[in-house]
Amino acid sequence: MLIALAPRLTAQHILFSPALPPALLSQWKHTATWMAPHAKYVAVYPEAFWRKQGLSGQASSHVGPMGEIHDASTSNGHAALFGFLGIPASVRKKVSEADLMAHCRAQLVRLFGSEAATPEYEYIKDWSADNFTATEDDWKNPAVSHGVAPENTPNDQIWHNRIIGIASEWSQHYSGYLAGAIDAAQIGVQRIQQLL
């Protein structure tokens, strides 16, 4: 079985019978879910007006709620900017979504001009408020760096290679990154193919 949940979520939400080895469960429970403390703001516009100004839509900022901003426009003409919020989840919980969006728009105006003030649509995705991404342990001890990956399969006779973690946090090389999910999934599929 391939498990595409992060280790901590697997340990918290899945009951294994027979039980997994306690040391392995503890390791999984202590592996922070990388996206758990993060949030993203997306603003969709009729056109990529920033490109007309010769701007890439990329920015790093220490003034405003977003620390990292990117052009998220699609190849078929949908224009958008998105940014990862640099405000801790504990602070975001005290601010209404409408106020947070207003601060994000104001930041985009400072960076890209007045056209940024009126997106057609805007969204906030806060993974810290998502029970399928964040646990209480993630709120108490958020990931501050891409950590060391835990064992992705138990080494005991019952469970060895019968369950294999393939979420990003199980990657030995790119834990917490999108490339980590690809790496872990490839390794998981290779293990299953070797068993067939």
C-alpha positions in Angstrom: 0.0 0.0 0.0 1.3 3.4 -1.0 0.5 6.2 1.6 0.4 9.7 0.1 -0.1 11.3 3.5 2.7 13.0 5.4 4.2 10.9 8.2 2.6 12.8 11.1 -0.8 12.7 9.4 -0.4 9.0 8.8 0.5 8.3 12.4 -2.4 10.4 13.6 -5.2 9.4 11.2 -4.6 5.7 10.3 -5.0 2.9 12.7 -2.8 -0.1 11.8 -3.6 -3.6 12.9 -1.3 -5.1 13.9 0.2 -1.9 15.4 3.2 -0.4 13.9 6.4 -0.5 15.9 6.3 2.2 18.6 9.7 3.7 17.6 8.5 4.1 14.0 5.2 5.7 15.0 7.2 8.1 17.2 9.5 9.0 14.4 6.5 9.7 12.1 4.7 11.7 14.8 7.8 13.9 15.2 8.2 14.6 11.5 6.6 18.0 10.8 4.3 18.3 7.8 6.0 20.9 5.6 2.9 22.8 4.4 1.1 22.7 7.7 2.0 26.2 8.9 1.8 27.9 5.5 -0.8 29.9 3.6 -1.1 31.3 0.1 -3.0 34.2 -1.4 -4.0 34.2 -5.0 -5.3 37.2 -7.0 -6.8 36.6 -10.5 -6.8 39.4 -13.0 -8.3 40.0 -16.5 -4.7 40.4 -17.8 -1.1 40.3 -16.6 -0.8 44.1 -16.4 2.6 43.8 -14.6 4.2 42.4 -17.8 3.2 45.5 -19.7 5.4 47.4 -17.1 8.3 45.1 -17.8 7.8 43.3 -14.4 8.1 39.6 -13.9 5.5 39.3 -11.2 8.2 37.9 -8.9 9.0 39.6 -5.6 10.4 39.1 -2.2 9.2 41.4 0.5 9.5 42.2 4.2 6.7 44.8 4.1 3.2 43.3 4.0 1.8 39.9 4.7 3.4 38.1 1.7 7.1 37.2 1.8 7.4 35.6 -1.6 5.3 36.5 -4.6 5.1 34.9 -8.0 3.4 35.2 -11.4 0.9 32.4 -11.5 -0.5 33.1 -14.9 -1.4 30.2 -17.1 -0.4 29.6 -20.7 -4.0 30.0 -21.9 -4.3 33.6 -20.7 -5.5 33.5 -17.2 -3.5 36.1 -15.3 -2.8 35.7 -11.6 -0.3 36.6 -8.9 0.2 34.5 -5.8 2.2 34.9 -2.6 3.1 32.8 0.4 2.1 34.6 3.6 4.9 35.3 5.9 2.7 35.8 8.9 2.6 32.9 11.4 -0.5 30.8 11.6 -1.1 32.0 15.2 -1.3 35.6 14.0 -3.4 34.7 10.9 -6.1 33.2 13.2 -6.6 36.6 14.8 -7.2 38.4 11.5 -10.3 38.1 9.4 -9.9 36.7 5.9 -11.3 39.9 4.4 -8.7 42.0 6.3 -5.9 39.7 5.3 -7.0 39.9 1.6 -7.1 43.7 1.9 -3.5 43.8 3.2 -2.4 41.4 0.4 -4.0 43.6 -2.3 -2.4 46.7 -0.7 1.0 45.0 -0.9 0.5 44.0 -4.6 -0.5 47.7 -5.3 2.8 48.9 -3.7 4.7 46.4 -5.8 2.9 46.3 -9.2 0.7 49.5 -9.3 -2.9 50.5 -8.9 -4.3 47.8 -11.3 -3.5 45.2 -8.6 -6.2 46.7 -6.3 -9.1 45.1 -8.2 -8.6 41.4 -8.9 -11.6 39.6 -10.5 -11.2 36.8 -7.9 -9.0 36.3 -4.8 -8.5 33.3 -2.5 -6.6 32.4 0.6 -5.6 28.8 1.2 -4.4 28.4 4.8 -3.1 24.9 5.3 -2.8 25.5 9.1 -6.6 25.4 9.2 -6.9 22.2 7.2 -7.3 19.1 9.4 -6.0 17.0 6.5 -2.7 18.9 6.4 -2.1 20.2 9.9 -2.3 18.6 13.3 -2.1 20.1 16.8 1.6 19.1 16.8 2.2 21.1 13.6 0.6 24.2 15.3 2.8 23.8 18.3 6.0 23.0 16.5 5.8 24.2 12.9 8.4 23.1 10.3 11.2 25.7 10.1 13.3 23.9 7.6 13.1 21.0 5.3 13.9 18.2 7.7 15.4 14.7 7.6 13.0 12.2 6.1 11.8 9.4 8.3 11.8 5.7 7.3 9.1 5.3 4.7 8.4 1.6 5.5 8.6 -0.3 8.7 11.5 -2.7 9.1 9.5 -5.4 11.0 8.5 -8.6 9.3 4.7 -7.9 9.3 4.7 -4.4 7.7 8.0 -4.2 5.8 7.3 -3.1 2.2 3.6 -3.6 2.7 3.1 0.1 3.5 5.4 2.7 1.8 5.2 6.4 2.4 5.3 8.4 -0.8 4.4 12.0 0.4 7.1 14.7 0.0 8.2 14.4 3.7 9.4 10.8 3.0 11.9 11.9 0.4 15.5 11.4 1.5 16.7 14.1 -0.9 13.9 16.7 -1.3 11.8 16.4 1.8 9.1 19.1 1.9 9.4 20.1 -1.7 7.3 19.1 -4.8 10.3 17.3 -6.1 10.2 15.3 -2.8 6.8 13.9 -3.6 8.0 12.8 -7.1 11.1 11.3 -5.6 9.2 9.4 -2.8 6.5 8.2 -5.2 9.1 6.9 -7.7 10.9 5.0 -4.9 7.6 3.6 -3.7 6.6 2.4 -7.1 10.1 0.8 -7.7 9.8 -1.1 -4.4 6.4 -2.4 -5.3 7.7 -3.5 -8.8 10.6 -5.3 -7.1 8.1 -7.3 -5.0 6.0 -8.4 -8.0 
